[in-house]
Structures are given as C-alpha cells and as structure tokens.
Amino acid sequence: MLEQFFKLREHGTTVRTEVLAGLTTFLTMAYIIFVNPAILSDAGMDFGAVFVATCLAAAIGTAIMGLFANYPIALAPGMGLNAYFTYGVVGGMGYTWQVALGAVFLSGVLFLILSALPVREWVINAIPRSLKMAISAGIGLFLGIIALKNAGIVVAHPATLVTLGSLASPSVLLAVLGFVAMVALDARKVPGAIIIAILGTTLLGVLLGVSEFKGVASLPPDPTPTLLQLDIAGALNVGMIAIIFAFFFVDLFDTAGTLVGVAHRAGLLDAQGRLPRLKPALFADSIATVVGAGLGTSTTTSYIESASGIKAGGRTGLTALTVAALFLACLFLSPLAGTVPAYATAPALLFVACMMARGLAELDWEDATEYVPGVLAALAMPLTFSIAHGIAFGFVAYALIKLLAGRAREVGMMVYILAALFVLKFAAI
C-alpha cells in the first residue's frame, strides 16, 4: 500500500529510509514546540493552548504536504513571523493577539487564493531576488535582537536605546553556554543539535536551581483558550493591511524558497528546473496557515530543516507523514515544554538568526540599485521592530532608485504597485 501510494521504488527509497529521514527532520525542527509557545505567550496567549496549536498545526500541515503533494517537506509555525506577531504586531503596535490571529488567517486565505490561480509563478517571480534575500536576512536580524534581549545580553537604555546586560547573571551565562554548545554540535553534524542544546541548557539550569522542573509528560493541555479565538473583523481594519501583506509575503517567500531549495537537494526538480506538483505543495502550506490561525498560532510554513531528512535519504511524502506522527506524539510533552525557560530558547533564536543573515551575502554587491534597497529593508526590520516596515522600505527604495537611475524597465509592475501602496500607507500614519 505504501509503495503504491508514495511510489517508493520510483523515487529509489524504502519504508525504513523514509521513516529514519522523518525522524531526522523532526529532530532538527522539534525545537519549535518549545520556542513557539514561549514567544506567543509573551503576547498574552495561553502557553498550554499555544503548545497544542503548535503541535497540531505542524502535524496537519506536514501530513497534507506528504499525502497530497508527496514531498518530504515538513511544516510548522515559522520562526521570525512568530516573533513579529508577538513583539511587532501585539507588543509594538498595540493590537490584540486575537486581531493578529485574524491577520494570519486572512494572509493564509490570500495565499490559498493565489495558490489556486495560474498567476502564482508570475507573482513569485515578479519580486526582485535582492529583496527576497534581504527580507530573509532582515528577519534574521529581527530575530537576533529579540534573542539577545530574551537572553538578557541586550537590555533597554534611556540614552542609547539598548546596552549590554549583566554578563554575570546565571541565566545569561547559561544562554551563552547553550548557544556555543548548539553551534558546536551543529558543526559536528550532530542530528538534532538545536533540541539537544535547548534540553541540555534547561537541565543544567534546573540542576543549578536557576529554573524549576515541571515534569515531562501529561495529557495535552486545554486548547480552548486560543481555539477559534481569532478576530477576523478586527483584522479587516485599514491599518492591518500592511501587516496582512507582511505575513503573506514572508510566507510566500519562505515557502517558494524552501520548496525549490529542498526539492533541488532531493533531485525532484524537472528538466527545466521547475517543481512538479507545485500547486498541491502551495495548497498544503496555505491550508496549514489557515488551520493554524484557527487553532491559535502564528503563520505555519515549510521548514528548510526538511533538508536534513533529504540528506538522510527521504524522497517522498512518507517522510513528511513520519514527522506529522511525531508532532502528534509531542502533545503529551507539555510539562517539559513549560520547563524550558527563555534563556534556553534564546540560543535557538540567535542561531536561526545567524543562519538567515546569510541572505545578505547573496546580494549583488556590484550594483547599488540592488544592494542598497536590500540592506535598507534588512536594517529597518530590527530598528523599527517591524517586518512590515522593513518590507515597505525595501520596495519603495527599490522602485524609486531604479526609476531615478534610468532603469525603470528592470522593475516589474507589481513592485511599482506595492511601492505606491506602501507610500500611501506611510502617508496615512
């Protein structure tokens, strides 16, 4: 049955290989079940309910990807977007988390509609590559400042905005140790380096009395505090348009980049370098975002960590189905998730931030009309504490610089339209 459904022989794989690949992928991304509830609880959301929403959104999205697209790609709430949800939209702009969930839901619906239309490739290709790379790097910088803040390494200062925290604090020292161990384990190609470092830092903190041990396993928490609590009507407010588009575009870039990148490593692209079954893959991602918002979590997206399972031999949706089953099993680990403190998850945020910052290296540094808008977008995200503002600055700068440099034809119509809309948005502030 598995052979017929997933076409294992055709892809040169076996059930055993697929299951082991699924386990490998899960270990590299399992940190999200600890990190996502910790971040979203800062927005006032119930930790236990978000934990359940995280596990279910990841399981459902990954299962859809495996069953309908037959790709070895796993999904979960996206890093960067969860931080923007909490610290940008709720904390920075003052919206309720219910309205923010409504914005995530609408961005998912927008993505779903786009996935069904034949213009989806045109939309993806219309965005300049430099802005795609810069937005990814900017989200990394945004995550980085949040990670340093959560670790206590960077603190607020009335004169300089930020300054160095107390490096003698036990929690700060544990965060530093956890980060160094995480990077070292990854450099040694240890599977699950991030989750190992998180749990190791947590254990050391408990043994030293820095944090409290709350247990390992129990029945899943009550999901009702966040279940279907999204405020769609509130998200339809004019002021939320830029936020909805930020969620939408980042998810679109992440998904397109991850699908193509992971499929390329797995040898799944066709002779023209295109991704077969793109439509069901995009549907899986957009449906996961819509379902995740209903459950009570920020945008659910495809994970680049799926490449680890590809490296282990995963080639079909059976790998994804294995990951989905493991996320469901994690529903019984809520006490362990509650035990993991901020100083243990901060290193994971910082490590992901470092990995995402590599996008800046892929800018065309010989062309100022390409790298200047990109760097501006990347810098604006952490400094304005808003992914949406960073995207807006990048689009407006790109359109204006190209226009005034006499290279207007290099810019697609969609970029000009979006730049104009962003200008109108800023004029209304």
C-alpha positions in Angstrom: 0.0 0.0 0.0 2.8 2.4 0.9 4.7 1.5 -2.2 1.7 2.3 -4.4 0.7 5.5 -2.7 4.1 7.1 -2.3 5.8 5.4 -5.3 8.8 4.4 -3.2 10.6 2.4 -5.8 10.2 5.1 -8.4 12.0 7.5 -6.0 14.7 5.0 -5.1 13.8 4.7 -1.4 12.3 2.3 1.1 9.9 2.5 4.1 12.8 2.2 6.6 14.8 5.0 4.8 11.7 7.3 4.8 10.9 6.7 8.5 14.5 7.4 9.5 14.6 10.5 7.3 11.4 11.7 9.0 12.9 11.2 12.4 16.0 13.2 11.3 13.8 16.1 10.1 11.8 16.0 13.3 14.8 16.2 15.5 16.2 19.3 13.6 12.9 21.2 13.9 11.4 19.9 17.2 12.7 23.0 19.0 9.6 24.8 17.7 7.4 23.1 20.2 9.3 24.8 23.0 10.2 28.1 21.3 6.8 29.0 19.7 4.7 28.8 22.9 7.4 30.7 24.7 7.2 33.6 22.2 3.5 33.7 21.7 2.8 33.6 25.4 4.6 37.0 25.6 1.6 38.3 23.5 -0.7 37.2 26.3 -1.7 33.9 24.8 -2.1 30.8 27.0 1.1 28.8 26.9 -0.5 25.3 27.0 -3.1 26.2 24.3 -0.4 27.5 22.0 1.7 24.4 22.7 -1.3 22.3 21.4 -1.8 24.6 18.5 1.9 24.4 17.5 1.9 20.6 17.5 -1.4 20.2 15.7 -0.7 22.9 13.1 2.7 21.2 12.4 1.2 17.8 12.2 -1.8 18.8 10.0 0.3 20.9 7.6 3.0 18.3 7.3 0.5 15.5 6.8 -1.2 17.4 4.0 2.2 18.0 2.3 3.0 14.4 2.5 -0.4 12.9 1.4 -1.3 15.4 -1.3 2.0 16.7 -2.7 4.1 13.6 -1.9 7.1 15.7 -0.8 9.4 15.0 2.1 8.9 18.5 3.4 7.7 19.4 7.0 5.8 22.4 8.2 5.5 24.2 11.5 4.9 27.8 12.8 7.6 29.9 11.2 10.4 31.5 13.1 10.6 35.2 12.6 6.9 35.5 11.9 6.0 34.3 15.4 8.4 37.0 16.8 6.9 39.6 14.6 3.4 38.5 15.7 4.3 39.0 19.4 6.8 41.8 19.6 5.8 43.7 16.5 2.1 43.5 15.9 0.9 42.9 19.5 3.6 44.5 21.6 4.7 47.2 19.2 1.5 48.3 17.5 -0.9 47.5 20.3 -3.2 45.1 18.5 -4.8 42.2 20.5 -3.5 38.7 19.8 -7.0 37.9 18.6 -6.7 40.5 15.8 -3.2 39.4 15.0 -4.5 35.8 14.6 -7.2 37.2 12.3 -4.5 38.8 10.2 -2.6 35.5 10.0 -5.9 33.8 8.9 -6.5 36.4 6.1 -2.9 36.1 4.9 -3.5 32.3 4.7 -6.7 32.8 2.7 -4.9 35.2 0.4 -2.1 32.6 -0.1 -4.8 29.9 -0.7 -6.5 32.0 -3.4 -3.1 32.7 -5.0 -2.2 29.0 -5.0 -5.4 28.3 -7.0 -4.7 30.9 -9.7 -2.4 30.4 -12.7 -0.6 33.7 -11.8 1.2 32.3 -8.7 4.5 31.7 -10.5 4.3 35.2 -12.0 3.8 36.8 -8.5 6.7 34.8 -7.1 9.0 35.7 -10.0 7.9 39.4 -10.0 9.6 40.1 -6.7 13.3 41.1 -7.2 15.7 38.4 -5.9 17.6 41.0 -4.0 14.5 41.9 -1.9 13.7 38.3 -1.3 17.3 37.7 0.0 17.3 40.9 2.0 13.9 40.2 3.6 15.1 36.8 4.8 18.3 38.4 6.2 16.3 41.2 7.8 14.0 38.7 9.6 17.2 37.1 10.9 18.4 40.4 12.3 15.0 40.9 13.8 15.2 37.5 15.5 18.7 38.3 16.6 17.8 41.4 18.6 14.9 39.5 20.2 17.2 36.6 21.1 19.8 38.8 22.7 17.0 40.6 24.6 15.5 37.3 25.8 18.9 36.1 26.9 19.5 39.2 28.9 22.6 40.1 26.9 20.9 43.3 25.5 18.8 45.5 27.7 17.0 48.8 27.3 18.7 52.1 28.0 17.1 55.6 28.0 20.0 57.3 26.3 21.3 54.7 23.8 18.1 52.7 23.3 20.0 49.5 24.0 23.1 48.5 26.0 24.9 45.4 27.4 23.1 43.5 30.2 24.7 41.8 33.2 27.0 39.1 31.9 27.4 37.8 35.4 23.8 36.7 35.6 23.4 32.9 35.8 20.7 32.9 33.2 22.8 34.9 30.8 25.8 32.6 31.3 23.6 29.6 30.6 22.2 31.2 27.4 25.8 31.8 26.2 26.8 28.3 27.0 23.8 26.9 25.3 24.5 28.9 22.2 28.1 27.8 22.0 27.1 24.2 22.5 24.4 24.4 19.9 26.7 25.8 17.2 29.5 23.3 18.1 27.1 20.4 17.9 25.8 21.6 14.5 29.4 22.0 13.2 29.9 18.4 14.2 26.9 17.4 12.1 25.0 16.0 15.2 21.3 15.4 14.3 19.0 17.5 16.5 21.8 19.9 17.6 19.3 22.6 18.5 16.9 20.5 20.5 19.8 18.8 22.3 21.3 22.2 23.3 17.9 23.5 24.5 17.2 20.5 26.6 20.8 20.4 27.9 20.7 24.1 28.9 17.3 23.5 30.6 18.7 20.5 32.6 21.7 22.5 33.7 19.5 25.4 34.8 17.3 23.1 36.8 20.2 21.3 38.5 21.7 24.7 39.4 18.4 26.0 40.8 18.1 28.7 38.2 14.7 27.4 36.9 12.0 25.0 38.0 11.4 21.4 36.7 7.7 21.0 35.9 7.7 17.4 34.7 8.0 15.6 31.3 4.7 14.1 30.2 0.9 14.5 30.8 -2.3 14.7 29.0 -2.5 17.5 26.4 -3.4 21.0 27.8 -6.8 22.5 27.1 -6.8 24.1 23.6 -9.9 26.3 24.1 -8.2 29.5 25.3 -6.9 30.1 21.7 -9.1 27.7 19.7 -11.2 29.8 17.2 -10.4 33.0 19.1 -9.2 34.9 16.1 -10.8 38.3 15.4 -11.2 38.4 11.6 -13.4 41.5 11.7 -10.8 43.4 13.6 -8.1 42.3 11.2 -10.1 43.9 8.3 -9.2 47.3 9.7 -7.3 49.5 7.2 -4.3 49.7 9.5 -3.9 46.0 9.3 -3.4 45.8 5.5 0.3 46.2 5.7 0.5 43.6 8.4 -1.5 41.1 6.5 0.7 41.6 3.4 3.8 41.2 5.6 2.6 37.8 6.8 1.6 36.9 3.3 4.8 37.9 1.5 7.1 36.4 4.1 5.2 33.1 4.0 5.2 33.2 0.2 9.0 33.8 0.0 9.8 31.2 2.7 7.6 28.6 1.0 8.8 29.2 -2.5 12.5 29.3 -1.4 12.2 26.2 0.8 10.2 24.2 -1.8 12.7 24.8 -4.6 15.8 24.6 -2.4 14.8 21.3 -0.7 13.4 19.8 -3.9 16.7 20.6 -5.7 18.7 18.8 -3.0 16.4 15.8 -3.3 16.7 15.8 -7.1 12.9 16.3 -7.5 13.0 19.3 -10.0 12.2 18.6 -13.6 14.5 19.2 -16.7 13.5 22.9 -16.7 14.4 23.3 -13.0 10.7 23.6 -12.1 9.0 22.0 -9.2 6.4 19.3 -10.2 3.2 19.3 -8.1 3.7 23.0 -7.1 0.0 23.6 -6.7 -0.7 20.9 -4.0 2.5 22.0 -2.2 1.4 25.6 -2.1 -2.1 24.5 -1.1 -0.6 22.5 1.8 1.3 25.5 3.1 -1.7 27.9 2.8 -4.2 25.5 4.4 -1.7 24.9 7.3 -1.6 28.7 7.9 -5.4 29.0 7.9 -5.9 25.9 10.2 -3.0 27.1 12.5 -4.7 30.5 12.9 -7.9 28.8 13.9 -6.1 26.7 16.4 -4.2 29.6 17.8 -0.7 30.0 16.4 1.1 32.3 14.0 1.9 31.6 10.4 2.7 27.9 9.6 5.2 27.5 6.8 7.5 25.0 5.1 10.8 24.4 7.0 14.2 24.4 5.4 15.2 21.9 8.1 13.5 19.4 5.9 16.8 19.3 4.0 18.3 17.2 6.9 15.7 14.5 6.2 16.5 14.7 2.5 20.2 14.2 3.3 19.2 11.1 5.3 17.5 9.7 2.2 13.9 11.0 2.4 12.3 11.4 -1.0 8.5 11.0 -0.6 5.6 12.1 1.5 6.2 9.1 3.8 9.0 11.2 5.4 6.6 14.0 6.0 4.0 11.6 7.4 6.5 10.3 9.9 7.2 13.9 11.0 3.5 14.6 11.4 3.1 11.5 13.6 6.0 12.6 15.8 4.5 16.1 16.3 1.2 14.4 17.4 3.1 12.3 19.9 4.6 15.6 21.3 1.1 16.7 22.5 1.9 14.7 25.7 5.1 16.6 26.5 3.5 19.9 27.6 5.1 19.8 31.2 8.6 19.5 29.5 7.7 22.5 27.2 6.7 24.5 30.3 10.0 23.7 32.0 12.1 25.1 29.2 13.0 28.8 30.2 13.6 31.8 28.0 17.4 31.5 28.5 17.3 28.1 26.9 15.2 29.0 23.8 17.1 32.3 23.2 20.2 30.5 21.8 17.9 28.8 19.2 16.5 32.1 18.1 20.0 33.5 17.8 21.3 30.5 15.8 18.4 30.7 13.4 19.1 34.5 13.1 22.7 33.8 12.1 21.6 31.2 9.5 19.1 33.6 8.0 21.5 36.5 7.8 23.4 34.7 5.0 20.9 36.2 2.6 22.9 39.4 2.6 25.9 37.6 1.1 23.7 36.8 -2.0 23.0 40.4 -2.9 24.6 41.9 -6.0 27.3 44.0 -4.3 28.4 45.4 -7.6 25.1 47.1 -8.2 24.0 49.9 -5.8 20.4 49.8 -7.2 20.2 46.2 -5.9 22.1 46.1 -2.6 21.1 49.5 -1.2 17.3 48.7 -1.1 18.1 45.3 0.2 20.3 46.5 3.1 17.8 49.2 3.9 15.0 46.6 4.2 17.2 44.4 6.3 18.3 47.2 8.7 14.8 48.6 9.0 13.3 45.4 10.4 15.1 45.2 13.7 15.5 49.0 14.1 11.8 49.7 13.6 10.9 46.4 15.2 8.6 45.6 12.3 9.0 43.2 9.4 6.2 45.1 7.6 8.0 48.4 7.8 11.2 46.7 6.6 9.4 45.2 3.5 7.8 48.6 2.8 11.1 50.5 3.0 12.7 47.9 0.7 10.0 48.1 -2.0 9.7 51.9 -2.0 13.5 52.3 -2.2 13.9 49.7 -4.9 11.2 51.4 -7.1 12.4 54.9 -6.6 16.2 54.2 -7.0 15.6 52.2 -10.2 13.3 54.9 -11.6 15.7 57.8 -10.9 18.7 55.7 -12.1 17.0 55.4 -15.5 16.5 51.7 -15.1 12.7 51.7 -14.7 12.2 48.8 -17.1 14.1 46.4 -14.7 11.3 46.7 -12.2 8.1 44.7 -12.6 4.7 46.4 -12.5 3.8 44.6 -9.2 6.8 46.2 -7.5 5.6 49.7 -8.5 2.1 49.0 -7.4 3.2 47.7 -4.0 5.6 50.6 -3.6 2.8 53.1 -4.3 0.5 51.3 -1.8 3.3 51.4 0.9 3.8 55.2 0.3 0.1 55.7 0.8 0.2 53.7 3.9 3.1 55.8 5.4 1.3 59.0 4.4 -1.7 57.9 6.4 0.3 57.3 9.6 
